[in-house]
Amino acid sequence: MGLKYLLSYTAVSLQSYEAETIAKIYNKTFDWMSVEKQVVEGNALQKGTIATRKREFIEFKKRLQTLTLDQLAYYDEATSSDVKNLTMLSCFKLYQFISDFAIEVIRNKLLLFDFQLINSDYESFYDSKRVAYDNLNTISEATQYKLKQVMFKMFEQAGFIDSVKNKNIQKPYLSVELIKLIVQDDPKYLSAFLYNDAEIKEYIKRYR
């Protein structure tokens, strides 16, 4: 049996405002069943049918459950910029496909002062992963297309690229508070936020 990537992120893009709303409800109750009731039945996010709300909630919950309690608590005081970063962190932690792409493609391009993402960067990455990750070989072309579109949309929403159309790479700004929360959890995720090795070593020295 080969490895498998979790690819369910196509169910919902970054949607950091929605993730923040759910996290804040959780921070009041620490009870996911209560949160689900408010989001799905109570329509706390003011959107969609019950079926859509349920499907999206499942994905948001899986993402937010990857965060430490301190990271979740930080939603209560984070700036809008850090709310995006926290939500992207949860996606990096849940979907290795996205974090691998950020580290192996976007970060490497930035280190080489290449600030333009092109479609062939994605195609090369996808092809290189087919050998180890079985499920990349068994999904339809339509699903492959959706994986790419939703991932680029997430990078746009998180500020890693200026737009899906232009794909100019931008390094996101993380506050000291959030950097500290990442280092105390797992510093490797700073690589996904495009920090270089020297920066990461310095932050580990400072915050661990």
Backbone as CSV, one residue per row, in Angstrom:
resi,resn,N_x,N_y,N_z,CA_x,CA_y,CA_z,C_x,C_y,C_z
1,MET,0.842,-1.210,0.000,0.000,0.000,0.000,0.871,1.252,0.000
2,GLY,0.619,2.134,-0.954,1.357,3.391,-0.989,0.759,4.406,-0.024
3,LEU,1.420,5.530,0.075,0.918,6.613,0.915,-0.273,7.280,0.241
4,LYS,-1.056,7.995,1.034,-2.187,8.743,0.470,-2.212,10.149,1.037
5,TYR,-2.417,11.108,0.173,-2.637,12.481,0.625,-4.117,12.654,0.983
6,LEU,-4.388,13.451,2.019,-5.762,13.851,2.296,-6.074,15.044,1.381
7,LEU,-7.065,14.883,0.521,-7.339,15.893,-0.505,-8.726,16.530,-0.358
8,SER,-9.323,16.395,0.812,-10.707,16.865,0.993,-10.822,18.389,1.098
9,TYR,-9.689,19.102,0.970,-9.747,20.568,1.057,-10.579,21.189,-0.067
10,THR,-10.871,20.409,-1.101,-11.700,20.948,-2.193,-13.127,21.239,-1.720
11,ALA,-13.510,20.706,-0.564,-14.864,20.931,-0.034,-15.072,22.389,0.382
12,VAL,-13.985,23.049,0.786,-14.106,24.444,1.238,-12.726,25.106,1.156
13,SER,-12.670,26.316,0.589,-11.376,27.000,0.459,-10.941,27.534,1.824
14,LEU,-10.068,28.535,1.882,-9.516,28.972,3.173,-10.606,29.490,4.119
15,GLN,-11.395,30.453,3.637,-12.517,31.000,4.406,-12.127,31.278,5.862
16,SER,-11.158,32.161,6.031,-10.614,32.415,7.368,-11.635,33.049,8.316
17,TYR,-12.548,33.863,7.779,-13.570,34.470,8.652,-14.444,33.378,9.272
18,GLU,-14.847,32.404,8.437,-15.677,31.306,8.930,-14.915,30.455,9.954
19,ALA,-13.637,30.188,9.660,-12.814,29.410,10.598,-12.683,30.145,11.933
20,GLU,-12.487,31.460,11.855,-12.372,32.280,13.071,-13.670,32.223,13.884
21,THR,-14.803,32.343,13.212,-16.104,32.301,13.891,-16.280,30.977,14.634
22,ILE,-15.947,29.878,13.943,-16.089,28.551,14.557,-15.124,28.398,15.741
23,ALA,-13.886,28.860,15.557,-12.889,28.761,16.633,-13.341,29.545,17.862
24,LYS,-13.913,30.721,17.647,-14.357,31.547,18.781,-15.535,30.904,19.519
25,ILE,-16.415,30.250,18.779,-17.511,29.524,19.431,-16.933,28.377,20.268
26,TYR,-15.961,27.665,19.686,-15.336,26.550,20.403,-14.631,27.047,21.675
27,ASN,-13.955,28.194,21.569,-13.208,28.721,22.717,-14.118,29.090,23.892
28,LYS,-15.415,29.256,23.612,-16.363,29.550,24.698,-16.878,28.262,25.354
29,THR,-16.928,27.173,24.572,-17.582,25.950,25.060,-16.659,24.748,25.232
30,PHE,-15.587,24.681,24.422,-14.691,23.507,24.373,-15.473,22.224,24.114
31,ASP,-16.536,22.357,23.319,-17.412,21.216,23.053,-17.815,21.244,21.578
32,TRP,-17.223,20.324,20.803,-17.451,20.341,19.351,-18.904,20.026,18.978
33,MET,-19.588,19.239,19.811,-21.001,18.942,19.506,-21.859,20.195,19.609
34,SER,-21.556,20.999,20.608,-22.272,22.263,20.792,-21.964,23.217,19.631
35,VAL,-20.697,23.245,19.226,-20.290,24.103,18.098,-21.031,23.673,16.833
36,GLU,-21.061,22.373,16.584,-21.737,21.860,15.389,-23.211,22.267,15.378
37,LYS,-23.847,22.195,16.528,-25.264,22.558,16.619,-25.462,24.030,16.224
38,GLN,-24.589,24.893,16.745,-24.704,26.325,16.446,-24.429,26.638,14.977
39,VAL,-23.453,25.911,14.396,-23.060,26.195,13.013,-24.030,25.564,12.018
40,VAL,-24.389,24.316,12.254,-25.228,23.593,11.283,-26.707,23.919,11.466
41,GLU,-27.199,23.734,12.704,-28.637,23.971,12.940,-28.931,25.456,13.156
42,GLY,-28.072,26.119,13.916,-28.297,27.540,14.215,-27.831,28.476,13.113
43,ASN,-27.140,27.930,12.102,-26.636,28.711,10.960,-25.810,29.920,11.406
44,ALA,-24.862,29.675,12.314,-24.021,30.752,12.844,-23.216,31.466,11.762
45,LEU,-22.955,30.785,10.648,-22.176,31.397,9.563,-23.061,32.063,8.513
46,GLN,-24.379,31.947,8.702,-25.332,32.585,7.774,-25.103,32.177,6.326
47,LYS,-25.124,30.879,6.079,-24.882,30.453,4.701,-25.462,29.079,4.393
48,GLY,-25.794,28.891,3.120,-26.077,27.577,2.558,-27.214,26.770,3.156
49,THR,-27.380,25.595,2.575,-28.363,24.635,3.068,-27.772,23.875,4.249
50,ILE,-28.612,23.146,4.955,-28.116,22.346,6.097,-27.058,21.353,5.617
51,ALA,-27.288,20.737,4.461,-26.328,19.749,3.926,-24.975,20.403,3.660
52,THR,-24.988,21.600,3.066,-23.738,22.328,2.782,-23.052,22.727,4.082
53,ARG,-23.840,23.238,5.011,-23.272,23.672,6.295,-22.619,22.503,7.020
54,LYS,-23.259,21.349,6.965,-22.727,20.150,7.628,-21.420,19.709,6.967
55,ARG,-21.429,19.663,5.635,-20.234,19.234,4.901,-19.048,20.168,5.181
56,GLU,-19.318,21.475,5.139,-18.238,22.439,5.364,-17.769,22.411,6.816
57,PHE,-18.714,22.245,7.757,-18.336,22.213,9.172,-17.379,21.056,9.450
58,ILE,-17.656,19.903,8.863,-16.792,18.729,9.065,-15.346,19.075,8.689
59,GLU,-15.190,19.784,7.563,-13.849,20.138,7.101,-13.203,21.183,8.012
60,PHE,-13.963,22.217,8.383,-13.431,23.234,9.299,-13.009,22.600,10.622
61,LYS,-13.836,21.699,11.132,-13.539,21.045,12.410,-12.232,20.251,12.316
62,LYS,-12.066,19.482,11.227,-10.830,18.692,11.052,-9.610,19.615,11.037
63,ARG,-9.753,20.760,10.366,-8.636,21.709,10.299,-8.316,22.278,11.674
64,LEU,-9.346,22.789,12.338,-9.129,23.457,13.625,-8.637,22.490,14.698
65,GLN,-9.015,21.222,14.593,-8.566,20.236,15.579,-7.069,19.918,15.456
66,THR,-6.432,20.346,14.390,-4.978,20.138,14.273,-4.214,21.167,15.114
67,LEU,-4.872,22.269,15.463,-4.196,23.343,16.192,-4.094,23.022,17.678
68,THR,-3.053,23.537,18.317,-2.933,23.380,19.767,-3.981,24.270,20.438
69,LEU,-4.246,24.018,21.704,-5.220,24.848,22.433,-4.772,26.311,22.473
70,ASP,-3.468,26.536,22.587,-2.947,27.916,22.598,-3.155,28.587,21.234
71,GLN,-2.943,27.814,20.154,-3.161,28.368,18.821,-4.635,28.689,18.594
72,LEU,-5.511,27.784,19.033,-6.955,28.036,18.930,-7.355,29.265,19.739
73,ALA,-6.810,29.377,20.938,-7.138,30.519,21.805,-6.709,31.835,21.171
74,TYR,-5.651,31.786,20.374,-5.121,33.008,19.754,-6.104,33.633,18.759
75,TYR,-7.055,32.836,18.256,-8.089,33.396,17.376,-8.838,34.542,18.058
76,ASP,-8.942,34.488,19.386,-9.711,35.495,20.120,-9.049,36.870,20.105
77,GLU,-7.744,36.907,19.844,-7.065,38.209,19.870,-6.268,38.512,18.605
78,ALA,-6.259,37.582,17.662,-5.432,37.742,16.457,-5.930,38.875,15.561
79,THR,-4.982,39.532,14.894,-5.330,40.526,13.873,-5.919,39.790,12.666
80,SER,-6.529,40.538,11.756,-7.107,39.891,10.566,-6.035,39.164,9.767
81,SER,-4.821,39.709,9.746,-3.700,39.072,9.043,-3.344,37.737,9.697
82,ASP,-3.277,37.727,11.027,-2.936,36.482,11.736,-4.074,35.474,11.715
83,VAL,-5.314,35.952,11.603,-6.444,35.030,11.456,-6.249,34.214,10.176
84,LYS,-5.856,34.884,9.102,-5.564,34.171,7.840,-4.420,33.189,8.041
85,ASN,-3.359,33.647,8.731,-2.198,32.786,8.944,-2.523,31.572,9.809
86,LEU,-3.300,31.782,10.862,-3.727,30.674,11.730,-4.533,29.647,10.945
87,THR,-5.434,30.167,10.097,-6.287,29.278,9.311,-5.448,28.519,8.291
88,MET,-4.465,29.198,7.709,-3.574,28.518,6.761,-2.714,27.491,7.495
89,LEU,-2.304,27.810,8.714,-1.538,26.847,9.516,-2.346,25.566,9.712
90,SER,-3.633,25.713,10.012,-4.475,24.524,10.204,-4.557,23.700,8.922
91,CYS,-4.549,24.389,7.776,-4.573,23.679,6.485,-3.238,22.990,6.215
92,PHE,-2.153,23.658,6.548,-0.832,23.030,6.388,-0.724,21.767,7.245
93,LYS,-1.276,21.838,8.455,-1.160,20.710,9.374,-2.043,19.538,8.949
94,LEU,-3.190,19.844,8.330,-4.108,18.771,7.937,-3.794,18.204,6.558
95,TYR,-3.457,19.091,5.623,-3.277,18.659,4.233,-1.802,18.730,3.844
96,GLN,-1.119,17.602,3.940,0.319,17.586,3.634,0.597,17.970,2.182
97,PHE,-0.358,17.696,1.306,-0.210,18.061,-0.108,0.035,19.567,-0.249
98,ILE,-0.711,20.361,0.521,-0.581,21.820,0.446,0.719,22.284,1.094
99,SER,1.059,21.710,2.257,2.308,22.141,2.909,3.526,21.711,2.105
100,ASP,3.471,20.523,1.492,4.583,20.089,0.633,4.773,21.051,-0.538
101,PHE,3.662,21.479,-1.131,3.758,22.404,-2.266,4.355,23.743,-1.814
102,ALA,3.909,24.234,-0.652,4.433,25.509,-0.141,5.939,25.428,0.104
103,ILE,6.373,24.311,0.716,7.794,24.170,1.083,8.661,23.846,-0.132
104,GLU,8.210,22.871,-0.918,9.055,22.350,-1.995,9.017,23.198,-3.270
105,VAL,7.934,23.924,-3.453,7.828,24.714,-4.686,7.900,26.218,-4.402
106,ILE,6.936,26.740,-3.642,6.899,28.204,-3.445,8.142,28.692,-2.688
107,ARG,8.472,28.024,-1.596,9.630,28.455,-0.791,10.921,28.343,-1.587
108,ASN,11.078,27.238,-2.316,12.303,27.062,-3.111,12.438,28.133,-4.184
109,LYS,11.319,28.513,-4.798,11.365,29.572,-5.809,11.781,30.902,-5.167
110,LEU,11.222,31.163,-4.006,11.550,32.406,-3.296,13.027,32.458,-2.927
111,LEU,13.574,31.313,-2.486,14.997,31.251,-2.132,15.897,31.522,-3.338
112,LEU,15.365,31.247,-4.534,16.115,31.487,-5.770,15.744,32.836,-6.405
113,PHE,15.028,33.661,-5.633,14.568,34.981,-6.103,13.717,34.887,-7.363
114,ASP,12.963,33.799,-7.441,12.008,33.618,-8.543,10.619,33.840,-7.933
115,PHE,9.991,34.949,-8.299,8.758,35.361,-7.631,7.493,35.055,-8.434
116,GLN,7.622,34.199,-9.426,6.476,33.908,-10.287,6.157,32.415,-10.275
117,LEU,4.950,32.080,-9.829,4.487,30.695,-9.916,3.865,30.486,-11.282
118,ILE,4.195,29.380,-11.930,3.569,29.077,-13.224,2.921,27.695,-13.159
119,ASN,2.001,27.450,-14.068,1.242,26.190,-14.026,2.150,24.963,-14.076
120,SER,3.245,25.067,-14.833,4.135,23.902,-14.947,4.822,23.578,-13.618
121,ASP,4.950,24.564,-12.725,5.478,24.287,-11.376,4.560,23.289,-10.668
122,TYR,3.274,23.524,-10.822,2.298,22.634,-10.187,2.314,21.260,-10.846
123,GLU,2.316,21.245,-12.181,2.286,19.958,-12.900,3.505,19.105,-12.533
124,SER,4.676,19.734,-12.463,5.910,18.997,-12.110,5.812,18.441,-10.692
125,PHE,5.299,19.266,-9.777,5.135,18.838,-8.387,4.185,17.644,-8.319
126,TYR,3.043,17.770,-8.994,2.029,16.708,-8.973,2.615,15.405,-9.518
127,ASP,3.298,15.498,-10.643,3.889,14.298,-11.262,4.938,13.661,-10.359
128,SER,5.707,14.504,-9.665,6.771,13.970,-8.788,6.195,13.214,-7.591
129,LYS,4.958,13.523,-7.210,4.332,12.891,-6.041,3.545,11.630,-6.396
130,ARG,3.275,11.431,-7.674,2.464,10.275,-8.095,3.092,8.937,-7.686
131,VAL,4.412,8.889,-7.671,5.113,7.632,-7.385,4.816,7.160,-5.964
132,ALA,4.894,8.094,-5.007,4.731,7.721,-3.597,3.276,7.735,-3.125
133,TYR,2.473,8.609,-3.736,1.097,8.795,-3.246,0.098,8.228,-4.249
134,ASP,-0.377,7.009,-3.922,-1.247,6.250,-4.820,-2.462,7.002,-5.317
135,ASN,-3.125,7.725,-4.390,-4.418,8.300,-4.779,-4.303,9.419,-5.812
136,LEU,-3.099,9.934,-6.046,-2.933,10.948,-7.096,-3.078,10.325,-8.489
137,ASN,-2.945,9.015,-8.564,-3.044,8.325,-9.855,-4.462,7.869,-10.182
138,THR,-5.332,7.900,-9.195,-6.656,7.294,-9.394,-7.785,8.314,-9.486
139,ILE,-7.472,9.597,-9.318,-8.547,10.598,-9.372,-8.724,11.126,-10.796
140,SER,-9.926,11.570,-11.082,-10.264,12.021,-12.435,-9.564,13.339,-12.774
141,GLU,-9.549,13.664,-14.057,-8.949,14.935,-14.495,-9.698,16.118,-13.902
142,ALA,-11.022,15.973,-13.800,-11.839,17.061,-13.235,-11.447,17.315,-11.775
143,THR,-11.214,16.242,-11.021,-10.808,16.389,-9.614,-9.399,16.971,-9.535
144,GLN,-8.512,16.519,-10.421,-7.153,17.078,-10.463,-7.198,18.584,-10.697
145,TYR,-8.063,19.006,-11.609,-8.197,20.428,-11.924,-8.706,21.193,-10.698
146,LYS,-9.683,20.596,-10.015,-10.253,21.254,-8.825,-9.225,21.371,-7.707
147,LEU,-8.409,20.328,-7.536,-7.353,20.363,-6.516,-6.438,21.562,-6.735
148,LYS,-6.062,21.758,-7.986,-5.157,22.866,-8.321,-5.842,24.208,-8.104
149,GLN,-7.078,24.342,-8.611,-7.805,25.611,-8.519,-8.049,26.026,-7.071
150,VAL,-8.504,25.076,-6.256,-8.824,25.410,-4.862,-7.544,25.725,-4.085
151,MET,-6.468,24.982,-4.350,-5.217,25.250,-3.640,-4.687,26.641,-3.971
152,PHE,-4.680,27.006,-5.251,-4.218,28.346,-5.616,-5.117,29.425,-5.015
153,LYS,-6.423,29.136,-4.944,-7.363,30.088,-4.326,-7.008,30.277,-2.857
154,MET,-6.668,29.180,-2.183,-6.289,29.267,-0.771,-5.010,30.083,-0.593
155,PHE,-4.051,29.877,-1.481,-2.812,30.655,-1.392,-3.073,32.139,-1.666
156,GLU,-4.012,32.417,-2.549,-4.395,33.811,-2.803,-5.061,34.400,-1.558
157,GLN,-6.022,33.678,-0.989,-6.754,34.165,0.184,-5.827,34.363,1.385
158,ALA,-4.775,33.548,1.468,-3.829,33.651,2.589,-2.722,34.670,2.316
159,GLY,-2.693,35.222,1.100,-1.698,36.248,0.774,-0.341,35.717,0.340
160,PHE,-0.268,34.447,-0.035,0.999,33.876,-0.524,1.246,34.261,-1.988
161,ILE,0.159,34.509,-2.716,0.269,35.012,-4.095,-0.687,36.194,-4.234
162,ASP,-0.372,37.102,-5.170,-1.203,38.299,-5.309,-2.567,37.990,-5.910
163,SER,-2.618,37.017,-6.805,-3.898,36.605,-7.393,-3.718,35.250,-8.073
164,VAL,-4.829,34.537,-8.246,-4.782,33.243,-8.936,-4.320,33.445,-10.374
165,LYS,-4.687,34.592,-10.945,-4.335,34.859,-12.341,-2.830,35.119,-12.508
166,ASN,-2.285,36.032,-11.699,-0.871,36.413,-11.878,0.114,35.503,-11.148
167,LYS,-0.300,35.018,-9.982,0.525,34.105,-9.164,1.907,34.688,-8.831
168,ASN,1.963,35.971,-8.508,3.216,36.546,-8.022,3.368,36.202,-6.543
169,ILE,4.520,35.632,-6.188,4.726,35.144,-4.817,4.974,36.301,-3.851
170,GLN,4.303,36.224,-2.695,4.505,37.203,-1.623,4.734,36.436,-0.330
171,LYS,5.663,36.896,0.476,5.897,36.222,1.760,4.917,36.781,2.791
172,PRO,4.106,35.920,3.413,3.132,36.432,4.390,3.824,36.978,5.635
173,TYR,3.173,37.934,6.284,3.714,38.499,7.518,3.072,37.798,8.712
174,LEU,3.906,37.237,9.578,3.427,36.597,10.807,3.862,37.434,12.000
175,SER,2.956,37.639,12.937,3.317,38.381,14.150,4.268,37.552,15.002
176,VAL,4.960,38.232,15.917,5.858,37.553,16.857,5.084,36.517,17.674
177,GLU,3.843,36.886,18.072,3.017,35.979,18.881,2.751,34.665,18.145
178,LEU,2.422,34.791,16.865,2.110,33.582,16.100,3.372,32.765,15.811
179,ILE,4.464,33.435,15.509,5.734,32.727,15.287,6.076,31.898,16.530
180,LYS,5.905,32.519,17.695,6.182,31.838,18.957,5.297,30.588,19.117
181,LEU,4.014,30.725,18.796,3.077,29.601,18.913,3.427,28.468,17.947
182,ILE,3.967,28.818,16.787,4.365,27.790,15.813,5.642,27.094,16.274
183,VAL,6.614,27.875,16.729,7.900,27.309,17.186,7.681,26.366,18.364
184,GLN,6.814,26.754,19.290,6.570,25.927,20.475,5.813,24.645,20.125
185,ASP,5.169,24.635,18.972,4.432,23.456,18.506,5.319,22.635,17.575
186,ASP,5.625,23.166,16.403,6.493,22.477,15.441,7.057,23.496,14.449
187,PRO,8.349,23.859,14.624,8.949,24.918,13.813,8.967,24.628,12.310
188,LYS,8.790,23.349,11.921,8.858,23.034,10.486,7.793,23.794,9.697
189,TYR,6.707,24.166,10.395,5.638,24.874,9.673,6.029,26.291,9.280
190,LEU,7.103,26.824,9.892,7.604,28.124,9.434,8.139,28.009,8.007
191,SER,8.619,26.810,7.632,9.070,26.593,6.244,7.906,26.761,5.281
192,ALA,6.732,26.267,5.681,5.551,26.399,4.829,5.150,27.859,4.676
193,PHE,5.486,28.680,5.688,5.230,30.118,5.587,6.407,30.858,4.930
194,LEU,7.264,30.088,4.274,8.330,30.596,3.397,9.526,31.198,4.140
195,TYR,9.685,30.869,5.423,10.869,31.329,6.151,12.057,30.454,5.773
196,ASN,13.243,31.063,5.699,14.434,30.272,5.341,15.033,29.615,6.596
197,ASP,15.985,28.720,6.385,16.546,27.929,7.488,17.190,28.793,8.568
198,ALA,17.880,29.848,8.142,18.560,30.721,9.106,17.540,31.422,9.999
199,GLU,16.453,31.894,9.394,15.396,32.556,10.176,14.774,31.580,11.170
200,ILE,14.518,30.370,10.703,13.877,29.362,11.573,14.785,29.014,12.752
201,LYS,16.096,28.835,12.482,17.050,28.533,13.564,17.054,29.642,14.608
202,GLU,17.009,30.873,14.126,17.013,32.029,15.027,15.763,32.045,15.905
203,TYR,14.612,31.756,15.305,13.355,31.750,16.080,13.317,30.588,17.077
204,ILE,13.890,29.451,16.699,13.957,28.309,17.623,14.813,28.690,18.847
205,LYS,15.934,29.340,18.579,16.834,29.769,19.650,16.111,30.740,20.596
206,ARG,15.300,31.605,19.983,14.643,32.660,20.745,13.420,32.186,21.537
207,TYR,12.657,31.258,20.968,11.348,30.954,21.540,11.172,29.545,22.095
208,ARG,12.245,28.719,22.022,12.108,27.369,22.575,12.827,27.222,23.885
